[in-house]
Amino acid sequence: MKPSPMLSALLRKASFSFAVLALSSSAWAQSIVMASTTSTEQSGLFAHLLPAFKAASGIDVKVVALGTGQALDTGRRGDADVLFVHDTVAEEKFVAEGYGVKRLPVMYNDFVLIGPATDPAGVKGKEVVDALRQLATQNASFVSRGDKSGTHAAELRYWKAAGAEESKGSGYKECGCGMGPALNIAASSGAYILADRGTWLNFKNRADLQILVEGDQRLFNQYGVIVVNPAKHPHVKSAEAQRFVDWVVSPAGQQTIASYKIGGEQLFFPNADR
């Protein structure tokens, strides 16, 4: 016995609706949210890295670019599935508190102290701690991100080592902004600034700024990846997030990081423990 035309239409409609729901559910499952630093975004790395991961896995990664401190807070709230950040001490604390499954090193580059080519404070070629001490003494114009990012955390460690934690000079200003906007402020005002090398190499509006201090071992800048703990936030897409982590520390992911260059210069150096 054949179903009536009306019943057939209803069945077709139900089948179509089920297919749409299944497709939507599949699409939803095949994307993750990554909270990361502005340096990885503004350096152009993710525009190079994430399409390669999508091709290998079928998973889209939606990036929320923040300072590392804000990225970690995003993970604590369960508003991200995975973190890609660069403040090792804060990352280890995040995992120890149970918010992250495990922290894995993934790559490194370095920080550089940038300033006007004329270098009015005379810091060129010094070690970073000596340079900051001299900037504070001379009340030189200095732009700090002031945003609890990994770069800001490193900068504060250097000021403390310089004995200038409480008095950084009258020229010290915090912008509360990402690396790109901070560099724009420094370029337009002729100020000194601490930046990650990756963002600097991708930065176009340099005016007369140049690297004045580099190569100091203190300027080493390590990045790590962490899957947000589903025991804290059951809605987290931990399986898909773990696929990203597994890929980015694999030979394929590490080679993709190493292959990202600007003007022939490599921006990040893979160093995952495998």
MIKEDREN-702605 format. One record per residue (C-alpha): residue number from 1; x, y, z; chain; residue in one letter. Coordinates in nm, 4 decimals, padded with zeros to 6 digits. Example, Ala and Ser with C-alpha at 12.3 -4.5 7.8 and 13.67 -1.06 7.14 Angstrom:
BEGIN
ATOM    i         u         v         w  ch  aa
ATOM    1   01.2300  -00.4500   00.7800   A   A
ATOM    2   01.3670  -00.1060   00.7140   A   S
This chain:
BEGIN
ATOM    i         u         v         w  ch  aa
ATOM    1   00.0000   00.0000   00.0000   A   M
ATOM    2   00.1444   00.3308  -00.1064   A   K
ATOM    3   00.1415   00.6239   00.1381   A   P
ATOM    4  -00.0862   00.9123   00.0517   A   S
ATOM    5   00.0640   01.2104  -00.1363   A   P
ATOM    6   00.0349   01.4195   00.1828   A   M
ATOM    7   00.2168   01.1572   00.3912   A   L
ATOM    8   00.4860   01.1244   00.1237   A   S
ATOM    9   00.5383   01.4998   00.1303   A   A
ATOM   10   00.5644   01.5008   00.5087   A   L
ATOM   11   00.8158   01.2161   00.4992   A   L
ATOM   12   01.0263   01.3971   00.2407   A   R
ATOM   13   01.0142   01.7150   00.4495   A   K
ATOM   14   01.1138   01.5234   00.7644   A   A
ATOM   15   01.4008   01.3529   00.5817   A   S
ATOM   16   01.5234   01.6869   00.4487   A   F
ATOM   17   01.5054   01.8485   00.7937   A   S
ATOM   18   01.6949   01.5577   00.9468   A   F
ATOM   19   01.9641   01.5874   00.6789   A   A
ATOM   20   01.9997   01.9600   00.7419   A   V
ATOM   21   02.0264   01.9026   01.1163   A   L
ATOM   22   02.2849   01.6281   01.0661   A   A
ATOM   23   02.4872   01.8525   00.8337   A   L
ATOM   24   02.4676   02.1435   01.0771   A   S
ATOM   25   02.5767   01.9184   01.3648   A   S
ATOM   26   02.8675   01.7871   01.1572   A   S
ATOM   27   02.9736   02.1402   01.0582   A   A
ATOM   28   02.9547   02.2526   01.4200   A   W
ATOM   29   03.1706   01.9610   01.5317   A   A
ATOM   30   03.4315   02.0390   01.2659   A   Q
ATOM   31   03.5333   02.3761   01.4051   A   S
ATOM   32   03.7151   02.4841   01.7187   A   I
ATOM   33   03.7862   02.8138   01.8900   A   V
ATOM   34   04.1474   02.8967   01.9649   A   M
ATOM   35   04.2392   03.1815   02.1985   A   A
ATOM   36   04.5850   03.3007   02.1063   A   S
ATOM   37   04.8285   03.5857   02.1258   A   T
ATOM   38   04.8129   03.8849   01.8958   A   T
ATOM   39   05.1702   03.8105   01.7866   A   S
ATOM   40   05.0792   03.4805   01.6213   A   T
ATOM   41   04.7883   03.6484   01.4437   A   E
ATOM   42   04.9541   03.9787   01.3483   A   Q
ATOM   43   05.2754   03.8135   01.2347   A   S
ATOM   44   05.0730   03.6339   00.9678   A   G
ATOM   45   05.1601   03.2882   01.1008   A   L
ATOM   46   04.8018   03.1653   01.1368   A   F
ATOM   47   04.7110   03.2677   00.7817   A   A
ATOM   48   04.9902   03.0294   00.6791   A   H
ATOM   49   04.9427   02.7553   00.9403   A   L
ATOM   50   04.5681   02.7052   00.9776   A   L
ATOM   51   04.4811   02.6352   00.6120   A   P
ATOM   52   04.7379   02.3525   00.6221   A   A
ATOM   53   04.5693   02.2084   00.9320   A   F
ATOM   54   04.2257   02.2420   00.7692   A   K
ATOM   55   04.3531   02.0544   00.4629   A   A
ATOM   56   04.4902   01.7754   00.6853   A   A
ATOM   57   04.1928   01.7449   00.9218   A   S
ATOM   58   03.8839   01.9160   00.7789   A   G
ATOM   59   03.8609   02.1212   01.0990   A   I
ATOM   60   03.8205   02.4996   01.0909   A   D
ATOM   61   03.9982   02.7002   01.3601   A   V
ATOM   62   03.8357   03.0261   01.4656   A   K
ATOM   63   04.1018   03.2486   01.6236   A   V
ATOM   64   04.0333   03.4926   01.9056   A   V
ATOM   65   04.3515   03.7030   01.9183   A   A
ATOM   66   04.4179   03.8437   02.2662   A   L
ATOM   67   04.7071   03.9021   02.4985   A   G
ATOM   68   04.8213   03.5774   02.6626   A   T
ATOM   69   04.6718   03.6754   03.0001   A   G
ATOM   70   04.3326   03.7383   02.8389   A   Q
ATOM   71   04.3627   03.4198   02.6323   A   A
ATOM   72   04.4215   03.2174   02.9488   A   L
ATOM   73   04.1208   03.3850   03.1132   A   D
ATOM   74   03.9145   03.2917   02.8068   A   T
ATOM   75   04.0189   02.9306   02.8604   A   G
ATOM   76   03.9330   02.9507   03.2306   A   R
ATOM   77   03.5798   03.0556   03.1365   A   R
ATOM   78   03.5508   02.7724   02.8849   A   G
ATOM   79   03.5121   03.0151   02.5946   A   D
ATOM   80   03.7871   02.8472   02.3897   A   A
ATOM   81   03.8783   02.4897   02.3074   A   D
ATOM   82   04.2542   02.5316   02.2759   A   V
ATOM   83   04.5131   02.7973   02.3647   A   L
ATOM   84   04.8249   02.9012   02.1707   A   F
ATOM   85   05.0171   03.1372   02.3997   A   V
ATOM   86   05.3616   03.2486   02.5205   A   H
ATOM   87   05.4007   03.2925   02.8936   A   D
ATOM   88   05.5386   02.9630   03.0248   A   T
ATOM   89   05.4946   03.0439   03.3955   A   V
ATOM   90   05.1310   03.1492   03.3501   A   A
ATOM   91   05.0630   02.8491   03.1229   A   E
ATOM   92   05.1985   02.6029   03.3786   A   E
ATOM   93   04.9843   02.7675   03.6480   A   K
ATOM   94   04.6785   02.7334   03.4207   A   F
ATOM   95   04.7402   02.3584   03.3868   A   V
ATOM   96   04.8219   02.3141   03.7575   A   A
ATOM   97   04.4865   02.4745   03.8453   A   E
ATOM   98   04.3127   02.2115   03.6331   A   G
ATOM   99   04.1996   02.4369   03.3503   A   Y
ATOM  100   04.4272   02.2801   03.0904   A   G
ATOM  101   04.4878   01.9147   03.0028   A   V
ATOM  102   04.8608   01.9486   02.9308   A   K
ATOM  103   05.0997   02.2170   02.8109   A   R
ATOM  104   05.3234   02.1340   02.5164   A   L
ATOM  105   05.6019   02.3538   02.3750   A   P
ATOM  106   05.5513   02.4176   02.0054   A   V
ATOM  107   05.7909   02.6874   01.8776   A   M
ATOM  108   05.9995   02.9876   01.9735   A   Y
ATOM  109   06.1324   03.3151   01.8440   A   N
ATOM  110   06.2665   03.6157   02.0352   A   D
ATOM  111   06.1825   03.9595   02.1620   A   F
ATOM  112   06.3611   04.2680   02.0336   A   V
ATOM  113   06.3941   04.6205   02.1722   A   L
ATOM  114   06.3047   04.8701   01.9025   A   I
ATOM  115   06.3545   05.2445   01.8947   A   G
ATOM  116   06.4295   05.5467   01.6768   A   P
ATOM  117   06.7267   05.5127   01.4429   A   A
ATOM  118   06.8844   05.8144   01.6128   A   T
ATOM  119   06.8686   05.6239   01.9452   A   D
ATOM  120   06.8576   05.9339   02.1699   A   P
ATOM  121   06.8927   05.7198   02.4848   A   A
ATOM  122   07.2023   05.5419   02.3509   A   G
ATOM  123   07.0906   05.1846   02.4165   A   V
ATOM  124   07.1917   05.0201   02.0893   A   K
ATOM  125   07.3901   04.6988   02.1378   A   G
ATOM  126   07.3335   04.6790   02.5136   A   K
ATOM  127   07.1792   04.3827   02.6952   A   E
ATOM  128   06.8074   04.4336   02.7469   A   V
ATOM  129   06.8262   04.4904   03.1254   A   V
ATOM  130   07.0966   04.7560   03.0888   A   D
ATOM  131   06.9030   04.9173   02.8057   A   A
ATOM  132   06.5824   04.9464   03.0093   A   L
ATOM  133   06.7732   05.0823   03.3085   A   R
ATOM  134   06.9136   05.3556   03.0849   A   Q
ATOM  135   06.5720   05.4325   02.9348   A   L
ATOM  136   06.4266   05.4762   03.2846   A   A
ATOM  137   06.7157   05.6985   03.3965   A   T
ATOM  138   06.6772   05.9212   03.0916   A   Q
ATOM  139   06.2947   05.9322   03.1060   A   N
ATOM  140   06.2910   05.8132   02.7457   A   A
ATOM  141   05.9615   05.7719   02.5631   A   S
ATOM  142   05.8581   05.4056   02.5875   A   F
ATOM  143   05.5336   05.2395   02.4754   A   V
ATOM  144   05.4243   04.9360   02.6761   A   S
ATOM  145   05.1411   04.7116   02.5676   A   R
ATOM  146   05.0127   04.7094   02.9250   A   G
ATOM  147   04.7656   04.4344   02.8375   A   D
ATOM  148   04.8833   04.1344   03.0433   A   K
ATOM  149   05.0060   03.9675   02.7258   A   S
ATOM  150   05.3067   03.7380   02.7090   A   G
ATOM  151   05.5102   04.0266   02.5683   A   T
ATOM  152   05.3949   04.2551   02.8492   A   H
ATOM  153   05.4797   03.9889   03.1106   A   A
ATOM  154   05.8299   03.9536   02.9645   A   A
ATOM  155   05.8757   04.3306   02.9582   A   E
ATOM  156   05.7796   04.3564   03.3264   A   L
ATOM  157   06.0341   04.0859   03.4128   A   R
ATOM  158   06.3041   04.2887   03.2370   A   Y
ATOM  159   06.2077   04.6120   03.4161   A   W
ATOM  160   06.2226   04.4271   03.7492   A   K
ATOM  161   06.5669   04.2858   03.6671   A   A
ATOM  162   06.6744   04.6399   03.5785   A   A
ATOM  163   06.5661   04.7651   03.9227   A   G
ATOM  164   06.3097   04.9898   03.7553   A   A
ATOM  165   05.9935   04.8010   03.8470   A   E
ATOM  166   05.8511   05.0979   04.0394   A   E
ATOM  167   06.0045   05.3821   03.8401   A   S
ATOM  168   06.0278   05.3318   03.4671   A   K
ATOM  169   06.0758   05.7000   03.3936   A   G
ATOM  170   05.8313   05.9753   03.3016   A   S
ATOM  171   05.8329   05.8731   02.9357   A   G
ATOM  172   05.6776   05.5309   03.0071   A   Y
ATOM  173   05.3213   05.4910   02.8767   A   K
ATOM  174   05.0869   05.1912   02.8602   A   E
ATOM  175   04.8457   05.1613   02.5686   A   C
ATOM  176   04.6475   04.8548   02.6793   A   G
ATOM  177   04.6589   04.7317   02.3201   A   C
ATOM  178   04.7918   04.4576   02.0939   A   G
ATOM  179   05.1376   04.4411   01.9413   A   M
ATOM  180   05.0431   04.5975   01.6069   A   G
ATOM  181   04.8677   04.9040   01.7530   A   P
ATOM  182   05.1500   04.9477   02.0081   A   A
ATOM  183   05.4066   04.9494   01.7263   A   L
ATOM  184   05.1970   05.2065   01.5403   A   N
ATOM  185   05.2017   05.4330   01.8456   A   I
ATOM  186   05.5778   05.3921   01.8836   A   A
ATOM  187   05.6335   05.4633   01.5139   A   A
ATOM  188   05.4225   05.7794   01.5188   A   S
ATOM  189   05.5779   05.9120   01.8409   A   S
ATOM  190   05.9407   05.8022   01.7997   A   G
ATOM  191   05.9265   05.5870   02.1130   A   A
ATOM  192   06.1090   05.2752   02.2258   A   Y
ATOM  193   05.9141   04.9480   02.2505   A   I
ATOM  194   05.9636   04.5786   02.3228   A   L
ATOM  195   05.8152   04.3582   02.0485   A   A
ATOM  196   05.8219   04.0011   01.9326   A   D
ATOM  197   06.0326   03.9626   01.6219   A   R
ATOM  198   05.7552   03.7950   01.4228   A   G
ATOM  199   05.5149   04.0891   01.4449   A   T
ATOM  200   05.7989   04.3328   01.3808   A   W
ATOM  201   05.9010   04.1554   01.0596   A   L
ATOM  202   05.5398   04.1697   00.9363   A   N
ATOM  203   05.4931   04.5331   01.0451   A   F
ATOM  204   05.4851   04.7800   00.7564   A   K
ATOM  205   05.4447   05.1219   00.9224   A   N
ATOM  206   05.7957   05.1395   01.0740   A   R
ATOM  207   05.8752   05.5100   01.0160   A   A
ATOM  208   06.2369   05.5421   01.1397   A   D
ATOM  209   06.2164   05.2627   01.3987   A   L
ATOM  210   06.4755   04.9863   01.3961   A   Q
ATOM  211   06.5951   04.6998   01.6143   A   I
ATOM  212   06.8438   04.8314   01.8703   A   L
ATOM  213   06.8753   04.5401   02.1148   A   V
ATOM  214   06.8653   04.1721   02.0154   A   E
ATOM  215   07.0431   03.8445   02.0769   A   G
ATOM  216   07.0346   03.8638   02.4578   A   D
ATOM  217   06.9483   03.5183   02.5961   A   Q
ATOM  218   06.6855   03.6795   02.8187   A   R
ATOM  219   06.4901   03.7675   02.5018   A   L
ATOM  220   06.4058   03.4027   02.4230   A   F
ATOM  221   06.0308   03.3722   02.3560   A   N
ATOM  222   05.8705   03.0262   02.3924   A   Q
ATOM  223   05.5184   02.9405   02.2705   A   Y
ATOM  224   05.2991   02.6593   02.4021   A   G
ATOM  225   04.9669   02.4913   02.3178   A   V
ATOM  226   04.7084   02.3703   02.5686   A   I
ATOM  227   04.3757   02.1899   02.5277   A   V
ATOM  228   04.1167   02.3360   02.7669   A   V
ATOM  229   04.0149   02.0724   03.0222   A   N
ATOM  230   03.6696   01.9219   02.9480   A   P
ATOM  231   03.6488   01.8146   03.3125   A   A
ATOM  232   03.6060   02.1859   03.3925   A   K
ATOM  233   03.3958   02.2679   03.0869   A   H
ATOM  234   03.2178   01.9631   02.9364   A   P
ATOM  235   03.1107   02.1558   02.6249   A   H
ATOM  236   03.4723   02.2035   02.5144   A   V
ATOM  237   03.5537   02.0232   02.1876   A   K
ATOM  238   03.8536   01.8521   02.3379   A   S
ATOM  239   03.8809   01.5759   02.0766   A   A
ATOM  240   03.9028   01.8232   01.7877   A   E
ATOM  241   04.1299   02.0524   01.9901   A   A
ATOM  242   04.3603   01.7586   02.0614   A   Q
ATOM  243   04.3744   01.6848   01.6887   A   R
ATOM  244   04.5059   02.0371   01.6356   A   F
ATOM  245   04.7657   01.9971   01.9113   A   V
ATOM  246   04.8746   01.6566   01.7789   A   D
ATOM  247   04.9113   01.8008   01.4286   A   W
ATOM  248   05.0964   02.1201   01.5241   A   V
ATOM  249   05.3611   01.9256   01.7201   A   V
ATOM  250   05.3897   01.6582   01.4490   A   S
ATOM  251   05.6597   01.6709   01.1790   A   P
ATOM  252   05.4016   01.8081   00.9325   A   A
ATOM  253   05.2912   02.0889   01.1641   A   G
ATOM  254   05.6446   02.1725   01.2710   A   Q
ATOM  255   05.7613   02.1916   00.9104   A   Q
ATOM  256   05.4695   02.4213   00.8266   A   T
ATOM  257   05.5775   02.6566   01.1072   A   I
ATOM  258   05.9390   02.6492   00.9897   A   A
ATOM  259   05.8379   02.7266   00.6311   A   S
ATOM  260   05.6727   03.0586   00.7216   A   Y
ATOM  261   05.9095   03.3356   00.6154   A   K
ATOM  262   05.8990   03.7044   00.5310   A   I
ATOM  263   06.1622   03.8360   00.2936   A   G
ATOM  264   06.3412   03.5041   00.3244   A   G
ATOM  265   06.3657   03.5336   00.7042   A   E
ATOM  266   06.2118   03.2614   00.9219   A   Q
ATOM  267   05.9806   03.4038   01.1898   A   L
ATOM  268   05.9272   03.1053   01.4212   A   F
ATOM  269   06.1395   02.8002   01.5031   A   F
ATOM  270   05.9649   02.4720   01.5867   A   P
ATOM  271   06.0814   02.2961   01.9024   A   N
ATOM  272   05.8046   02.0550   02.0047   A   A
ATOM  273   05.9102   01.7668   02.2297   A   D
ATOM  274   05.8376   01.4566   02.0265   A   R
